[in-house]
């Protein structure tokens, strides 16, 4: 399952900068992850100051 960014997102861009496959883009008020490109590495979750990226269930 791919990661998804919750509404806790501050739109700081740390997750996008830390993504090795560049699947995170700026959306409407928060960043979004393309689930087709996400490799589930967790890099985004590691750098996010509020823990917004979470594995989808």
The first five atom37 places (N, CA, C, CB, O) and aatype in JSON, in Angstrom:
{
  "aatype": [20, 20, 20, 20, 20, 20, 20, 20, 20, 20, 20, 20, 20, 20, 20, 20, 20, 20, 20, 20, 20, 20, 20, 20, 20, 20, 20, 20, 20, 20, 20, 20, 20, 20, 20, 20, 20, 20, 20, 20, 20, 20, 20, 20, 20, 20, 20, 20, 20, 20, 20, 20, 20, 20, 20, 20, 20],
  "atom_mask": [
    [1, 1, 1, 1, 1],
    [1, 1, 1, 1, 1],
    [1, 1, 1, 1, 1],
    [1, 1, 1, 1, 1],
    [1, 1, 1, 1, 1],
    [1, 1, 1, 1, 1],
    [1, 1, 1, 1, 1],
    [1, 1, 1, 1, 1],
    [1, 1, 1, 1, 1],
    [1, 1, 1, 1, 1],
    [1, 1, 1, 1, 1],
    [1, 1, 1, 1, 1],
    [1, 1, 1, 1, 1],
    [1, 1, 1, 1, 1],
    [1, 1, 1, 1, 1],
    [1, 1, 1, 1, 1],
    [1, 1, 1, 1, 1],
    [1, 1, 1, 1, 1],
    [1, 1, 1, 1, 1],
    [1, 1, 1, 1, 1],
    [1, 1, 1, 1, 1],
    [1, 1, 1, 1, 1],
    [1, 1, 1, 1, 1],
    [1, 1, 1, 1, 1],
    [1, 1, 1, 1, 1],
    [1, 1, 1, 1, 1],
    [1, 1, 1, 1, 1],
    [1, 1, 1, 1, 1],
    [1, 1, 1, 1, 1],
    [1, 1, 1, 1, 1],
    [1, 1, 1, 1, 1],
    [1, 1, 1, 1, 1],
    [1, 1, 1, 1, 1],
    [1, 1, 1, 1, 1],
    [1, 1, 1, 1, 1],
    [1, 1, 1, 1, 1],
    [1, 1, 1, 1, 1],
    [1, 1, 1, 1, 1],
    [1, 1, 1, 1, 1],
    [1, 1, 1, 1, 1],
    [1, 1, 1, 1, 1],
    [1, 1, 1, 1, 1],
    [1, 1, 1, 1, 1],
    [1, 1, 1, 1, 1],
    [1, 1, 1, 1, 1],
    [1, 1, 1, 1, 1],
    [1, 1, 1, 1, 1],
    [1, 1, 1, 1, 1],
    [1, 1, 1, 1, 1],
    [1, 1, 1, 1, 1],
    [1, 1, 1, 1, 1],
    [1, 1, 1, 1, 1],
    [1, 1, 1, 1, 1],
    [1, 1, 1, 1, 1],
    [1, 1, 1, 1, 1],
    [1, 1, 1, 1, 1],
    [1, 1, 1, 1, 1]
  ],
  "atom_positions": [
    [[0.83, -1.18, 0.0], [0.0, 0.0, 0.0], [0.87, 1.25, 0.0], [-0.94, 0.0, 1.2], [1.89, 1.3, 0.68]],
    [[0.46, 2.22, -0.75], [1.21, 3.47, -0.87], [0.96, 4.36, 0.34], [0.83, 4.2, -2.15], [0.0, 4.17, 1.08]],
    [[1.84, 5.33, 0.53], [1.64, 6.33, 1.56], [0.62, 7.34, 1.08], [2.98, 7.02, 1.93], [0.45, 7.55, -0.12]],
    [[-0.05, 7.97, 2.03], [-1.01, 9.04, 1.73], [-0.75, 10.14, 2.74], [-2.5, 8.53, 1.79], [-0.41, 9.87, 3.89]],
    [[-0.91, 11.39, 2.33], [-0.66, 12.52, 3.21], [-1.98, 12.97, 3.82], [0.02, 13.69, 2.45], [-2.94, 13.27, 3.12]],
    [[-2.0, 13.03, 5.15], [-3.22, 13.4, 5.88], [-3.42, 14.92, 5.88], [-3.15, 12.87, 7.33], [-2.58, 15.68, 5.39]],
    [[-4.54, 15.32, 6.43], [-4.86, 16.75, 6.52], [-3.98, 17.5, 7.52], [-6.31, 16.92, 6.91], [-4.07, 18.72, 7.64]],
    [[-3.12, 16.76, 8.25], [-2.18, 17.4, 9.17], [-1.07, 18.12, 8.41], [-1.57, 16.35, 10.11], [-0.3, 18.88, 9.02]],
    [[-0.97, 17.91, 7.11], [0.09, 18.48, 6.27], [0.17, 20.0, 6.42], [-0.15, 18.11, 4.8], [-0.84, 20.7, 6.36]],
    [[1.39, 20.48, 6.62], [1.66, 21.92, 6.73], [2.06, 22.54, 5.41], [2.74, 22.16, 7.76], [2.28, 23.75, 5.33]],
    [[2.17, 21.73, 4.36], [2.6, 22.17, 3.03], [3.99, 22.78, 3.07], [1.61, 23.18, 2.47], [4.27, 23.77, 2.38]],
    [[4.88, 22.18, 3.88], [6.24, 22.7, 4.0], [7.16, 22.19, 2.88], [6.82, 22.32, 5.35], [8.17, 22.82, 2.58]],
    [[6.79, 21.06, 2.26], [7.58, 20.52, 1.17], [8.7, 19.58, 1.56], [8.14, 21.61, 0.41], [9.42, 19.09, 0.69]],
    [[8.87, 19.33, 2.85], [9.95, 18.44, 3.3], [9.79, 17.04, 2.71], [9.98, 18.37, 4.83], [10.78, 16.41, 2.34]],
    [[8.57, 16.56, 2.63], [8.32, 15.21, 2.11], [8.7, 15.11, 0.64], [6.85, 14.83, 2.3], [9.32, 14.13, 0.21]],
    [[8.34, 16.12, -0.14], [8.64, 16.11, -1.57], [10.15, 16.12, -1.8], [7.99, 17.31, -2.27], [10.66, 15.43, -2.68]],
    [[10.86, 16.9, -1.0], [12.31, 16.98, -1.14], [12.98, 15.66, -0.75], [12.86, 18.11, -0.27], [14.05, 15.34, -1.26]],
    [[12.35, 14.9, 0.15], [12.94, 13.65, 0.61], [12.54, 12.42, -0.17], [12.59, 13.44, 2.01], [13.03, 11.33, 0.1]],
    [[11.65, 12.57, -1.14], [11.15, 11.42, -1.91], [12.14, 11.02, -3.01], [9.78, 11.74, -2.52], [12.43, 11.82, -3.89]],
    [[12.64, 9.77, -2.96], [13.63, 9.35, -3.96], [13.06, 9.11, -5.36], [14.3, 8.09, -3.49], [13.8, 9.1, -6.34]],
    [[11.74, 8.93, -5.47], [11.14, 8.7, -6.79], [10.3, 9.89, -7.26], [10.27, 7.46, -6.75], [9.63, 9.81, -8.29]],
    [[10.35, 10.99, -6.52], [9.69, 12.24, -6.88], [8.2, 12.06, -7.19], [10.37, 12.86, -8.06], [7.71, 12.58, -8.18]],
    [[7.49, 11.31, -6.32], [6.07, 11.07, -6.55], [5.18, 11.98, -5.72], [5.74, 9.64, -6.25], [3.96, 11.8, -5.69]],
    [[5.77, 12.97, -5.04], [5.01, 13.88, -4.2], [4.98, 15.26, -4.84], [5.61, 13.95, -2.76], [6.02, 15.82, -5.2]],
    [[3.77, 15.8, -4.97], [3.6, 17.12, -5.58], [2.72, 17.99, -4.7], [2.99, 16.99, -7.0], [1.98, 17.49, -3.85]],
    [[2.8, 19.29, -4.92], [1.99, 20.22, -4.15], [0.56, 20.18, -4.66], [2.56, 21.66, -4.23], [0.31, 20.33, -5.85]],
    [[-0.37, 19.96, -3.74], [-1.78, 19.93, -4.1], [-2.5, 21.16, -3.57], [-2.44, 18.66, -3.55], [-1.88, 22.2, -3.35]],
    [[-3.79, 21.05, -3.38], [-4.61, 22.15, -2.91], [-4.54, 22.25, -1.39], [-6.08, 21.98, -3.38], [-5.34, 21.63, -0.69]],
    [[-3.59, 23.01, -0.87], [-3.44, 23.2, 0.55], [-2.59, 22.17, 1.26], [-4.75, 23.22, 1.16], [-2.24, 22.35, 2.43]],
    [[-2.23, 21.09, 0.58], [-1.35, 20.07, 1.15], [-0.68, 19.33, 0.0], [-2.15, 19.08, 2.07], [-1.08, 19.46, -1.15]],
    [[0.34, 18.57, 0.33], [1.04, 17.79, -0.68], [0.31, 16.46, -0.89], [2.51, 17.55, -0.27], [-0.37, 15.97, 0.0]],
    [[0.47, 15.9, -2.08], [-0.18, 14.63, -2.41], [0.84, 13.65, -2.98], [-1.34, 14.85, -3.42], [1.82, 14.05, -3.6]],
    [[0.59, 12.38, -2.74], [1.47, 11.31, -3.22], [0.77, 10.54, -4.32], [1.88, 10.37, -2.05], [-0.38, 10.13, -4.16]],
    [[1.46, 10.33, -5.43], [0.93, 9.51, -6.52], [1.08, 8.05, -6.13], [1.66, 9.82, -7.88], [2.2, 7.54, -6.08]],
    [[-0.03, 7.36, -5.84], [0.07, 5.98, -5.37], [0.64, 5.01, -6.39], [-1.28, 5.5, -4.96], [1.14, 3.94, -6.02]],
    [[0.59, 5.36, -7.67], [1.14, 4.51, -8.72], [2.67, 4.55, -8.73], [0.6, 4.95, -10.09], [3.31, 3.58, -9.15]],
    [[3.24, 5.64, -8.26], [4.69, 5.8, -8.26], [5.34, 5.53, -6.91], [5.04, 7.18, -8.71], [6.54, 5.28, -6.84]],
    [[4.55, 5.59, -5.83], [5.08, 5.41, -4.48], [5.67, 4.01, -4.31], [3.98, 5.65, -3.43], [5.03, 3.01, -4.65]],
    [[6.91, 3.95, -3.79], [7.58, 2.66, -3.57], [7.54, 2.25, -2.09], [9.04, 2.73, -4.05], [8.21, 1.3, -1.69]],
    [[6.76, 2.96, -1.29], [6.54, 2.64, 0.12], [7.83, 2.6, 0.94], [5.84, 1.31, 0.23], [7.97, 1.76, 1.83]],
    [[8.75, 3.49, 0.63], [10.04, 3.48, 1.33], [9.98, 4.16, 2.69], [11.08, 4.17, 0.47], [10.8, 3.87, 3.56]],
    [[9.02, 5.07, 2.88], [8.89, 5.76, 4.16], [9.75, 7.0, 4.32], [9.21, 4.83, 5.24], [9.74, 7.62, 5.39]],
    [[10.49, 7.38, 3.3], [11.34, 8.57, 3.39], [10.53, 9.82, 3.7], [12.12, 8.77, 2.09], [10.98, 10.67, 4.47]],
    [[9.36, 9.94, 3.14], [8.51, 11.1, 3.37], [8.08, 11.19, 4.84], [7.27, 11.06, 2.47], [8.09, 12.27, 5.43]],
    [[7.72, 10.06, 5.41], [7.29, 10.03, 6.81], [8.43, 10.37, 7.76], [6.72, 8.66, 7.16], [8.22, 10.98, 8.8]],
    [[9.64, 9.97, 7.39], [10.81, 10.23, 8.24], [11.15, 11.7, 8.34], [12.0, 9.47, 7.71], [11.63, 12.16, 9.38]],
    [[10.91, 12.46, 7.28], [11.29, 13.87, 7.28], [10.14, 14.83, 7.62], [11.85, 14.24, 5.94], [10.38, 16.01, 7.87]],
    [[8.93, 14.34, 7.64], [7.77, 15.21, 7.91], [7.74, 15.63, 9.38], [6.46, 14.49, 7.54], [7.79, 14.78, 10.27]],
    [[7.66, 16.94, 9.64], [7.67, 17.42, 11.03], [6.38, 17.1, 11.81], [7.9, 18.9, 11.04], [6.39, 17.15, 13.04]],
    [[5.28, 16.77, 11.11], [4.02, 16.5, 11.8], [3.51, 15.08, 11.56], [2.97, 17.49, 11.35], [2.42, 14.73, 12.02]],
    [[4.27, 14.26, 10.84], [3.86, 12.87, 10.61], [2.67, 12.71, 9.69], [3.55, 12.23, 11.91], [1.9, 11.76, 9.82]],
    [[2.51, 13.63, 8.74], [1.36, 13.58, 7.84], [1.36, 12.38, 6.88], [1.3, 14.85, 7.04], [0.3, 11.8, 6.65]],
    [[2.51, 11.99, 6.32], [2.49, 10.82, 5.43], [2.28, 9.53, 6.25], [3.82, 10.73, 4.62], [3.02, 9.26, 7.19]],
    [[1.27, 8.77, 5.86], [0.96, 7.53, 6.55], [0.61, 6.46, 5.53], [-0.2, 7.72, 7.55], [0.1, 6.77, 4.45]],
    [[0.9, 5.21, 5.86], [0.54, 4.12, 4.97], [-0.97, 4.01, 4.87], [1.16, 2.78, 5.45], [-1.67, 4.03, 5.88]],
    [[-1.47, 3.88, 3.64], [-2.9, 3.69, 3.43], [-3.3, 2.32, 3.91], [-3.28, 3.86, 1.94], [-2.52, 1.37, 3.82]],
    [[-4.49, 2.2, 4.42], [-4.97, 0.9, 4.88], [-5.95, 0.31, 3.9], [-5.61, 1.02, 6.24], [-6.46, -0.78, 4.13]]
  ]
}
